[in-house]
Amino acid sequence: MGKKIVVGLLGLALALFAEFNRSSVLIDVPTAYVLRHKVIQGTAVGSFALSTYDSIPSPYDFDLCLGAGIGDFLEISLSAYGLENYSLGFTALLLRENKYSPSVAVGVHEITWVPYIGSFGGGNELSENPGSGNWNPEDKIIDKPGFIYWEQQEWFSAFAVASKQFCNYFRIHAGVGRGRYTGYGRISKYFNTDIFNEKAVSGLALGLFGAVEFNYQDWLSVAAEYDGRDVNFGTKVGFNHWELYLAVTRLENLVDTTTSYSPRLVAGLNLYTSPYHKAPKGTEIAGKAVYPDGKPASSARIEAFSDNYTQETTANERGLYKMRAVPAGMVTLVASQEGYRSKPQLLKVTSVSSTSAKDLVLKDIHDKGTIHGIVKDAEEGSGIIANVYVVETDDVVRTGPRGGSYEVMGLEAGKYTLHAQARGYFDHEITAEAGAGSTTELNINMSKNWIIFHFKPGEKLIEPRYVPVLEDVVRFLKDRPKMVVEIQGHTDSVGDAKANRALSRKRAEAVRDYLVKRGISERRLVVKGYGELAPIGDNRTILGRDMNRRVELKVLSE
């Protein structure tokens, strides 16, 4: 109980000094990382000046912020500056970080009904007269006497930012924005579009910002940043439900003796409704990646995947890696590096205790063959997520989550059978030949196991273009002799409803008859005609009616 009181008092004391407003903000620089889905963040933040001047009668500042994550791609925040002025903020994740590309996000912060968020900064200073602007000289607006520049009044600050992890320890954030991300000082003007504008500050000005962040074991972070107007340096310590920040901002004022601004000491305390870094108990995987001689494979890429899950991480300088929040079940682990790859390791993850994996041994594959390509949806042509197995070697790779690309490396010269599996699709096998030290390109087209055949108006005959798809269905059903499927016939809304129902059944029967001729037992095929009752397109359009004239196959039991 005594420890809880001490921690509570310490948290209350720290809450009196802060400037950090959102989870998606480093110190003042926005990042492309947002709160997780359904996580609520409460922040008590503020700062005080390290010295005072006559022009800054109030060196102390206190803010509050409440943020929420939605769908792992959107963060919404409400900030209270000095408990008097309020603003909304939105950060939307556009692209999630992977091996080759950074996370990319866009956002709008400081959305306010009080026009004090200027292109010279502002928004977190106590105002002498709430609603009319801030007292700090750098934040004065056009109606404040003695301000030597004309400044456009701002109602929001918009930005676009990219964030990328390098090695195990470093992150780099870089972006461009308007509003608070355009500077006011002698140096700042060289980093925004007003560099050639000596007499005025444009309301459309854009400024550059960036940061370098050093991370140690997920709980300690040190960062240096330039936010478009100030140079800041700070550190963060975080465990599970809380994070503590400490920083010094406006460091450029230490060397600029012509200004009356002073650096500020800031600190912040973030609290979360659910663990920020903590993984569910018993869903952690730890292991090591090594070379055949036992030396650690530092910076090796580690992949863990199953039918509906994938995660990547990088081994540290000792070859060690750790993955959290891995779902219980069978997971495949693979380590790779340029010119090296390990054999896949099948691991059983439980919800009872952490799981230790055997060493992933990376072998030299420079003189081996490679087969690569894209796993595609047979109808749409888009890449899909799938597991590609090499039957002869028991190897398996996971396709990329967006482009559907796969790459099987380390193959001896010869022929191989690739077996692709994806949720919602029929399994597909294809033969490929690998050459020593060469690369073979081979795309794999997979058909959905909810197959759709389209028909011309009034027709019940299957078009020749669907014969290959039907052959895939035949192979699929023969490999699963106990599976029962429903063949559903549909029509558009043109004509009599009763006649359409009869036509839809005839279309389904045509598909059934083909499958029976190819050796599929009629007892496994249930025929139904739904007529115009289940449209998937707009019957008011030609395209919509084309979509509705169809037959679908649905798996009833396996």
C-alpha positions as CSV (number, residue, x, y, z in Angstrom):
1,M,0.0,0.0,0.0
2,G,2.9,2.4,0.9
3,K,4.5,1.8,-2.5
4,K,1.2,2.6,-4.3
5,I,1.0,5.9,-2.4
6,V,4.6,6.8,-3.2
7,V,4.1,6.0,-6.9
8,G,0.8,8.0,-6.9
9,L,2.5,11.0,-5.4
10,L,5.4,10.7,-7.8
11,G,3.0,10.5,-10.7
12,L,1.1,13.6,-9.5
13,A,4.3,15.6,-9.1
14,L,5.6,14.6,-12.6
15,A,2.2,15.5,-14.1
16,L,2.8,19.1,-13.2
17,F,5.5,19.4,-15.9
18,A,4.8,18.2,-19.4
19,E,4.4,19.1,-23.1
20,F,3.8,15.7,-24.8
21,N,0.2,15.7,-26.2
22,R,-0.4,12.5,-28.1
23,S,0.9,8.9,-28.4
24,S,1.7,9.7,-32.0
25,V,4.0,12.5,-31.0
26,L,7.6,12.0,-30.0
27,I,8.3,15.3,-28.2
28,D,6.8,17.8,-30.5
29,V,7.4,16.0,-33.8
30,P,4.5,13.8,-35.0
31,T,5.3,10.2,-35.9
32,A,3.7,7.5,-38.1
33,Y,2.9,5.3,-35.1
34,V,-0.6,5.4,-33.6
35,L,-2.4,3.9,-30.6
36,R,-3.6,0.3,-30.9
37,H,-7.2,-0.4,-31.4
38,K,-9.5,0.4,-28.4
39,V,-6.5,1.7,-26.3
40,I,-7.3,4.9,-24.4
41,Q,-4.5,7.2,-23.4
42,G,-4.6,9.8,-20.7
43,T,-1.7,12.3,-20.6
44,A,-0.8,15.0,-18.1
45,V,1.8,17.3,-19.7
46,G,3.4,20.7,-19.2
47,S,6.7,22.7,-19.0
48,F,8.5,25.6,-17.4
49,A,11.2,28.0,-18.6
50,L,14.7,27.5,-17.4
51,S,15.0,31.3,-17.1
52,T,12.6,34.2,-17.3
53,Y,12.4,37.5,-19.1
54,D,10.3,40.6,-18.8
55,S,8.6,39.6,-22.1
56,I,7.5,36.2,-20.6
57,P,5.7,36.9,-17.4
58,S,4.3,33.3,-17.2
59,P,7.1,30.7,-17.7
60,Y,4.9,27.8,-16.5
61,D,2.5,25.7,-18.6
62,F,0.1,22.8,-17.8
63,D,-1.8,20.7,-20.4
64,L,-4.0,17.6,-20.5
65,C,-4.8,15.2,-23.3
66,L,-7.1,12.3,-23.9
67,G,-6.4,10.0,-26.9
68,A,-8.0,6.8,-28.4
69,G,-6.9,4.3,-31.0
70,I,-9.4,3.0,-33.6
71,G,-8.8,0.0,-35.8
72,D,-5.0,0.1,-35.5
73,F,-4.9,2.9,-38.1
74,L,-6.5,6.0,-36.6
75,E,-5.7,8.0,-33.4
76,I,-8.0,10.7,-32.2
77,S,-7.0,13.2,-29.4
78,L,-8.5,16.1,-27.4
79,S,-6.0,18.4,-25.8
80,A,-6.6,21.0,-23.1
81,Y,-3.9,23.8,-23.2
82,G,-3.6,25.5,-19.9
83,L,-7.1,24.1,-19.1
84,E,-8.5,27.0,-21.0
85,N,-8.2,26.4,-24.7
86,Y,-9.0,23.1,-26.5
87,S,-8.1,21.4,-29.7
88,L,-8.7,18.2,-31.6
89,G,-6.2,16.0,-33.3
90,F,-6.3,13.2,-35.9
91,T,-3.5,10.9,-37.1
92,A,-4.3,8.3,-39.8
93,L,-1.9,5.5,-40.7
94,L,-1.7,5.0,-44.5
95,L,1.1,2.5,-44.8
96,R,2.3,0.1,-42.2
97,E,6.1,-0.4,-41.9
98,N,7.7,-3.5,-43.4
99,K,11.3,-4.5,-44.4
100,Y,11.6,-2.2,-47.4
101,S,9.2,0.7,-46.7
102,P,8.4,3.0,-43.7
103,S,5.2,3.6,-41.9
104,V,3.4,6.6,-43.5
105,A,0.8,8.7,-41.7
106,V,-1.1,11.9,-42.3
107,G,-2.8,14.0,-39.6
108,V,-4.3,17.3,-38.5
109,H,-3.5,18.5,-35.1
110,E,-4.5,21.7,-33.2
111,I,-7.9,21.9,-34.8
112,T,-9.4,24.7,-32.7
113,W,-12.0,27.4,-32.7
114,V,-9.5,29.9,-31.1
115,P,-7.1,31.2,-33.9
116,Y,-3.9,31.1,-31.8
117,I,-2.1,28.2,-33.5
118,G,0.1,30.2,-35.8
119,S,2.7,29.4,-38.3
120,F,5.2,30.7,-35.7
121,G,4.1,28.0,-33.3
122,G,1.9,28.2,-30.3
123,G,-0.9,26.3,-28.6
124,N,0.7,25.3,-25.4
125,E,1.3,28.6,-23.5
126,L,-1.0,30.1,-20.9
127,S,-2.7,33.1,-22.4
128,E,-3.2,36.4,-20.7
129,N,-6.6,36.7,-22.3
130,P,-8.1,33.3,-23.2
131,G,-9.4,33.1,-26.7
132,S,-7.3,36.0,-28.0
133,G,-3.9,34.2,-28.4
134,N,-0.9,33.3,-26.2
135,W,1.4,35.6,-24.2
136,N,4.7,34.2,-25.3
137,P,6.2,36.6,-28.0
138,E,6.8,33.7,-30.4
139,D,3.1,32.9,-30.3
140,K,1.6,36.4,-30.7
141,I,-0.9,36.9,-33.5
142,I,-1.7,39.9,-35.7
143,D,-3.7,41.7,-33.1
144,K,-0.9,41.8,-30.5
145,P,1.0,45.1,-30.5
146,G,4.8,45.1,-31.0
147,F,4.8,42.0,-33.2
148,I,7.2,42.8,-36.1
149,Y,5.9,40.2,-38.6
150,W,2.5,39.7,-40.2
151,E,1.3,36.3,-39.3
152,Q,-1.6,34.3,-40.7
153,Q,-4.0,33.2,-38.1
154,E,-4.3,29.4,-38.0
155,W,-7.1,27.0,-37.2
156,F,-5.2,23.8,-37.6
157,S,-1.8,22.2,-38.3
158,A,-1.6,19.5,-40.9
159,F,1.3,17.1,-41.7
160,A,2.5,14.0,-43.5
161,V,5.2,11.9,-41.8
162,A,7.2,8.7,-42.4
163,S,8.8,6.6,-39.7
164,K,11.2,3.7,-40.2
165,Q,13.0,1.3,-37.8
166,F,16.7,0.6,-38.5
167,C,18.6,-2.3,-36.9
168,N,17.2,-3.0,-33.5
169,Y,17.8,0.4,-31.9
170,F,17.1,3.3,-34.2
171,R,14.0,5.0,-35.6
172,I,14.0,7.9,-38.0
173,H,11.0,10.2,-38.4
174,A,10.7,12.8,-41.2
175,G,7.9,14.9,-42.5
176,V,6.4,18.1,-43.8
177,G,3.6,20.2,-42.4
178,R,1.9,23.5,-42.1
179,G,0.9,25.6,-39.1
180,R,3.1,24.9,-36.1
181,Y,5.6,23.0,-38.4
182,T,6.8,26.2,-40.0
183,G,9.3,28.1,-37.9
184,Y,9.8,31.6,-36.6
185,G,13.6,31.9,-36.0
186,R,16.6,32.8,-38.1
187,I,17.4,29.2,-38.8
188,S,13.8,28.0,-39.2
189,K,13.1,29.9,-42.3
190,Y,15.6,27.8,-44.2
191,F,13.5,24.7,-43.6
192,N,10.2,26.0,-45.0
193,T,8.8,27.4,-48.1
194,D,9.0,31.0,-46.8
195,I,12.8,31.0,-47.3
196,F,12.5,33.6,-50.1
197,N,9.7,35.6,-48.4
198,E,11.4,38.3,-46.3
199,K,8.4,40.5,-45.5
200,A,5.6,38.1,-44.6
201,V,4.7,34.7,-43.5
202,S,2.5,32.9,-46.0
203,G,-0.6,31.1,-44.7
204,L,0.3,28.3,-47.1
205,A,3.8,27.9,-45.9
206,L,5.1,24.3,-45.5
207,G,7.9,23.4,-43.1
208,L,10.2,20.3,-42.7
209,F,10.6,18.4,-39.5
210,G,12.5,15.3,-38.4
211,A,13.8,13.2,-35.5
212,V,16.2,10.4,-34.6
213,E,15.2,8.0,-31.9
214,F,17.3,5.4,-30.0
215,N,15.5,2.5,-28.4
216,Y,16.7,0.0,-25.9
217,Q,14.8,-3.2,-25.2
218,D,11.4,-1.5,-25.7
219,W,11.4,0.3,-22.4
220,L,14.0,3.1,-22.9
221,S,14.0,5.7,-25.7
222,V,16.2,8.7,-26.3
223,A,15.4,11.2,-29.1
224,A,16.6,14.4,-30.7
225,E,14.3,16.3,-33.0
226,Y,13.7,19.5,-35.0
227,D,10.0,20.3,-35.1
228,G,10.1,23.1,-37.7
229,R,10.8,25.8,-35.1
230,D,12.7,24.3,-32.1
231,V,15.4,21.8,-31.4
232,N,14.4,19.3,-28.7
233,F,16.1,16.5,-26.8
234,G,14.4,14.0,-24.5
235,T,14.1,10.5,-23.1
236,K,11.2,8.1,-22.4
237,V,10.8,5.2,-20.0
238,G,7.8,2.9,-20.4
239,F,6.5,-0.3,-18.8
240,N,3.1,-1.8,-19.7
241,H,0.4,0.7,-18.6
242,W,2.5,3.9,-18.3
243,E,5.3,5.9,-19.9
244,L,7.3,8.7,-18.4
245,Y,8.9,11.5,-20.5
246,L,11.6,14.0,-19.7
247,A,13.0,16.6,-22.2
248,V,14.5,20.0,-22.8
249,T,13.0,22.0,-25.7
250,R,14.0,25.1,-27.6
251,L,17.7,24.2,-27.3
252,E,18.5,26.6,-30.2
253,N,18.0,29.4,-27.7
254,L,21.2,28.4,-25.9
255,V,23.3,29.6,-28.8
256,D,21.1,32.4,-30.1
257,T,21.9,35.3,-27.8
258,T,19.7,37.7,-29.7
259,T,16.5,36.2,-28.7
260,S,14.5,36.6,-25.5
261,Y,13.2,33.0,-25.6
262,S,14.6,30.5,-23.2
263,P,14.9,26.7,-23.2
264,R,12.2,24.8,-21.4
265,L,12.4,21.7,-19.1
266,V,9.4,19.4,-19.8
267,A,8.1,16.1,-18.6
268,G,5.1,14.0,-19.2
269,L,3.2,11.0,-17.8
270,N,1.1,8.8,-20.1
271,L,-1.4,6.2,-18.8
272,Y,-3.0,3.5,-20.9
273,T,-6.2,1.4,-20.4
274,S,-4.4,-1.6,-21.8
275,P,-0.7,-2.6,-22.0
276,Y,1.2,-0.6,-24.5
277,H,4.0,-3.0,-25.0
278,K,2.9,-6.0,-22.8
279,A,1.9,-9.2,-24.6
280,P,-0.7,-11.6,-23.4
281,K,0.7,-14.1,-20.9
282,G,2.2,-17.2,-22.5
283,T,2.3,-15.9,-26.1
284,E,6.0,-14.9,-26.3
285,I,8.6,-16.6,-28.5
286,A,12.3,-16.2,-27.9
287,G,15.2,-17.8,-29.7
288,K,18.5,-17.2,-31.5
289,A,19.7,-17.0,-35.1
290,V,23.2,-18.4,-35.8
291,Y,25.5,-19.4,-38.7
292,P,26.6,-23.0,-39.1
293,D,29.8,-22.2,-37.1
294,G,27.8,-21.0,-34.2
295,K,28.4,-17.3,-34.6
296,P,25.4,-15.1,-34.0
297,A,23.5,-13.9,-37.1
298,S,23.0,-10.3,-36.2
299,S,20.4,-8.3,-38.0
300,A,18.8,-11.5,-39.4
301,R,15.2,-11.2,-40.4
302,I,12.9,-13.5,-38.4
303,E,9.5,-14.4,-39.7
304,A,6.7,-16.2,-37.7
305,F,3.5,-17.1,-39.5
306,S,0.5,-19.5,-39.6
307,D,-2.6,-19.6,-41.7
308,N,-4.0,-16.3,-40.3
309,Y,-1.1,-14.7,-38.6
310,T,2.3,-13.2,-39.5
311,Q,4.9,-11.2,-37.6
312,E,8.5,-10.1,-38.3
313,T,11.4,-9.0,-36.2
314,T,15.2,-8.6,-36.4
315,A,17.8,-10.4,-34.4
316,N,20.1,-8.2,-32.2
317,E,23.9,-8.2,-32.3
318,R,24.0,-11.4,-30.4
319,G,21.6,-13.1,-32.7
320,L,18.8,-13.1,-30.1
321,Y,15.2,-12.3,-31.0
322,K,11.9,-12.1,-29.2
323,M,8.3,-11.9,-30.4
324,R,5.3,-11.0,-28.3
325,A,1.5,-11.4,-28.8
326,V,1.9,-14.6,-30.8
327,P,-1.4,-16.5,-31.0
328,A,-1.6,-20.0,-29.5
329,G,-1.2,-22.7,-32.0
330,M,1.3,-24.0,-34.6
331,V,3.6,-21.4,-35.9
332,T,6.4,-21.6,-38.5
333,L,9.7,-19.8,-37.8
334,V,12.2,-18.9,-40.5
335,A,15.4,-16.8,-40.4
336,S,16.9,-15.1,-43.5
337,Q,19.6,-12.7,-44.5
338,E,21.1,-11.6,-47.8
339,G,22.5,-14.9,-49.3
340,Y,21.5,-17.0,-46.2
341,R,18.4,-18.8,-45.0
342,S,17.4,-21.3,-42.3
343,K,15.2,-24.3,-42.6
344,P,11.6,-23.6,-41.3
345,Q,10.9,-24.6,-37.7
346,L,7.4,-25.7,-36.7
347,L,6.7,-24.5,-33.2
348,K,3.8,-25.1,-30.9
349,V,2.8,-21.9,-29.0
350,T,0.6,-22.2,-25.9
351,S,-1.2,-19.7,-23.7
352,V,0.4,-21.3,-20.5
353,S,4.0,-20.3,-20.7
354,S,6.6,-18.6,-22.9
355,T,8.0,-20.7,-25.8
356,S,11.7,-21.1,-26.5
357,A,12.6,-22.0,-30.1
358,K,15.5,-24.0,-31.2
359,D,18.4,-22.1,-32.9
360,L,17.6,-21.1,-36.4
361,V,20.8,-21.9,-38.4
362,L,21.3,-19.8,-41.5
363,K,23.1,-21.6,-44.3
364,D,24.9,-20.1,-47.3
365,I,22.5,-20.2,-50.4
366,H,24.5,-18.0,-52.8
367,D,25.0,-20.8,-55.3
368,K,21.5,-22.3,-54.9
369,G,18.4,-21.9,-57.0
370,T,15.6,-19.5,-56.3
371,I,11.9,-19.6,-57.3
372,H,9.9,-16.4,-56.9
373,G,6.7,-14.8,-58.1
374,I,3.3,-13.6,-57.0
375,V,0.4,-15.5,-55.6
376,K,-2.7,-14.0,-57.3
377,D,-6.4,-14.1,-57.2
378,A,-7.3,-16.0,-60.4
379,E,-10.2,-13.6,-61.3
380,E,-9.1,-10.3,-60.0
381,G,-5.3,-10.6,-60.6
382,S,-4.5,-9.0,-57.2
383,G,-1.9,-10.4,-54.8
384,I,-3.1,-12.4,-51.8
385,I,-1.7,-13.7,-48.5
386,A,-0.8,-17.4,-48.8
387,N,1.6,-20.0,-47.6
388,V,3.7,-21.6,-50.4
389,Y,5.0,-25.1,-49.5
390,V,7.8,-26.9,-51.4
391,V,6.7,-30.5,-51.3
392,E,10.1,-32.1,-51.9
393,T,12.0,-30.1,-49.2
394,D,9.3,-29.5,-46.6
395,D,10.1,-25.8,-46.9
396,V,7.5,-23.1,-46.6
397,V,7.4,-19.3,-47.2
398,R,4.7,-16.7,-46.5
399,T,3.7,-14.2,-49.2
400,G,3.9,-10.5,-48.7
401,P,0.7,-9.0,-47.1
402,R,0.1,-6.5,-49.9
403,G,1.7,-7.5,-53.2
404,G,1.3,-11.3,-52.7
405,S,5.0,-11.9,-53.6
406,Y,6.9,-15.0,-52.5
407,E,10.4,-16.2,-52.8
408,V,11.7,-19.8,-52.2
409,M,15.5,-19.8,-51.8
410,G,18.3,-22.4,-51.3
411,L,17.1,-25.0,-53.8
412,E,19.3,-27.6,-55.5
413,A,18.9,-27.7,-59.2
414,G,15.9,-29.8,-60.2
415,K,12.1,-29.8,-60.4
416,Y,9.9,-28.9,-57.4
417,T,6.2,-29.0,-56.6
418,L,4.9,-25.8,-55.1
419,H,1.7,-26.2,-53.0
420,A,-0.1,-22.9,-52.2
421,Q,-2.7,-22.5,-49.5
422,A,-4.7,-19.4,-48.6
423,R,-7.8,-18.8,-46.6
424,G,-10.9,-18.5,-48.8
425,Y,-9.2,-20.2,-51.8
426,F,-8.8,-23.7,-53.2
427,D,-5.3,-25.2,-52.7
428,H,-3.2,-25.0,-55.9
429,E,-0.2,-27.0,-56.9
430,I,2.2,-26.1,-59.7
431,T,5.5,-27.5,-60.9
432,A,8.6,-25.4,-61.3
433,E,12.3,-26.0,-62.1
434,A,15.2,-24.4,-60.2
435,G,18.7,-23.9,-61.6
436,A,21.9,-23.7,-59.6
437,G,22.7,-20.0,-58.9
438,S,19.7,-18.8,-61.0
439,T,16.2,-17.5,-60.4
440,T,13.0,-18.8,-61.8
441,E,10.0,-16.6,-62.0
442,L,6.6,-18.3,-61.5
443,N,3.2,-16.8,-60.6
444,I,0.6,-18.9,-58.9
445,N,-3.1,-18.2,-59.6
446,M,-5.6,-19.3,-57.0
447,S,-9.3,-19.6,-57.3
448,K,-11.7,-18.7,-54.5
449,N,-13.4,-21.5,-52.8
450,W,-16.6,-19.5,-53.1
451,I,-16.5,-19.8,-56.8
452,I,-18.6,-17.5,-59.0
453,F,-19.6,-18.3,-62.6
454,H,-21.3,-15.7,-64.7
455,F,-23.9,-16.2,-67.5
456,K,-25.3,-14.2,-70.4
457,P,-28.9,-13.0,-70.1
458,G,-31.3,-15.9,-70.3
459,E,-28.5,-18.4,-70.8
460,K,-27.8,-21.6,-68.7
461,L,-24.8,-22.8,-70.6
462,I,-21.3,-22.5,-69.0
463,E,-18.9,-20.3,-70.9
464,P,-15.6,-22.0,-72.0
465,R,-13.6,-19.4,-70.0
466,Y,-14.9,-21.1,-66.8
467,V,-13.7,-24.6,-67.7
468,P,-10.3,-24.2,-66.0
469,V,-12.0,-22.9,-62.9
470,L,-14.3,-25.9,-62.9
471,E,-11.3,-28.2,-63.3
472,D,-9.8,-26.6,-60.1
473,V,-13.1,-27.4,-58.4
474,V,-13.0,-31.0,-59.6
475,R,-9.4,-31.4,-58.3
476,F,-10.3,-29.8,-55.0
477,L,-13.3,-32.0,-54.4
478,K,-11.5,-35.2,-55.3
479,D,-8.8,-34.4,-52.8
480,R,-11.6,-34.0,-50.2
481,P,-13.9,-37.0,-50.7
482,K,-16.1,-36.2,-47.7
483,M,-16.8,-32.5,-48.6
484,V,-20.4,-31.5,-49.5
485,V,-21.0,-28.3,-51.4
486,E,-24.1,-26.3,-52.3
487,I,-24.4,-25.1,-55.9
488,Q,-26.4,-21.8,-55.8
489,G,-28.0,-20.4,-59.0
490,H,-28.9,-16.7,-59.3
491,T,-30.3,-14.3,-61.9
492,D,-30.8,-10.6,-62.4
493,S,-34.2,-8.9,-61.8
494,V,-35.2,-8.7,-65.4
495,G,-38.3,-10.8,-66.3
496,D,-40.8,-12.8,-64.2
497,A,-39.6,-13.8,-60.7
498,K,-40.9,-17.4,-61.1
499,A,-39.2,-17.8,-64.4
500,N,-36.0,-16.4,-63.0
501,R,-36.1,-18.9,-60.1
502,A,-36.4,-21.8,-62.6
503,L,-33.6,-20.3,-64.7
504,S,-31.3,-20.0,-61.7
505,R,-31.8,-23.7,-60.8
506,K,-31.0,-24.7,-64.4
507,R,-27.7,-22.8,-64.2
508,A,-26.8,-24.6,-60.9
509,E,-27.8,-27.9,-62.5
510,A,-25.4,-27.2,-65.5
511,V,-22.5,-26.8,-63.1
512,R,-23.6,-29.9,-61.1
513,D,-23.8,-32.0,-64.4
514,Y,-20.2,-31.0,-65.3
515,L,-18.9,-32.0,-61.9
516,V,-20.7,-35.3,-62.1
517,K,-19.3,-36.1,-65.5
518,R,-15.8,-35.4,-64.1
519,G,-16.4,-38.0,-61.4
520,I,-17.8,-36.1,-58.5
521,S,-20.6,-38.0,-56.7
522,E,-24.0,-36.3,-57.1
523,R,-24.7,-37.0,-53.4
524,R,-22.1,-34.4,-52.5
525,L,-23.7,-31.7,-54.6
526,V,-26.8,-29.8,-53.3
527,V,-28.5,-27.7,-56.0
528,K,-30.6,-24.6,-55.2
529,G,-32.1,-21.8,-57.3
530,Y,-32.4,-18.4,-55.6
531,G,-33.6,-16.5,-58.7
532,E,-33.3,-12.7,-58.1
533,L,-33.5,-12.9,-54.3
534,A,-29.8,-12.5,-53.6
535,P,-28.2,-9.8,-55.8
536,I,-24.6,-8.8,-55.3
537,G,-24.8,-5.9,-57.8
538,D,-27.1,-3.1,-58.6
539,N,-29.8,-4.4,-61.0
540,R,-30.3,-0.9,-62.3
541,T,-27.0,-1.0,-64.1
542,I,-25.6,-3.3,-66.8
543,L,-22.6,-4.2,-64.7
544,G,-24.7,-5.0,-61.7
545,R,-27.0,-7.3,-63.7
546,D,-23.9,-9.1,-65.2
547,M,-22.7,-9.7,-61.6
548,N,-26.1,-11.1,-60.5
549,R,-26.3,-13.7,-63.3
550,R,-24.1,-16.2,-61.6
551,V,-23.6,-19.6,-59.9
552,E,-21.8,-19.8,-56.5
553,L,-20.3,-22.8,-54.8
554,K,-20.4,-22.9,-51.0
555,V,-18.8,-25.5,-48.8
556,L,-21.5,-27.0,-46.5
557,S,-19.4,-29.7,-44.7
558,E,-16.0,-31.3,-44.8
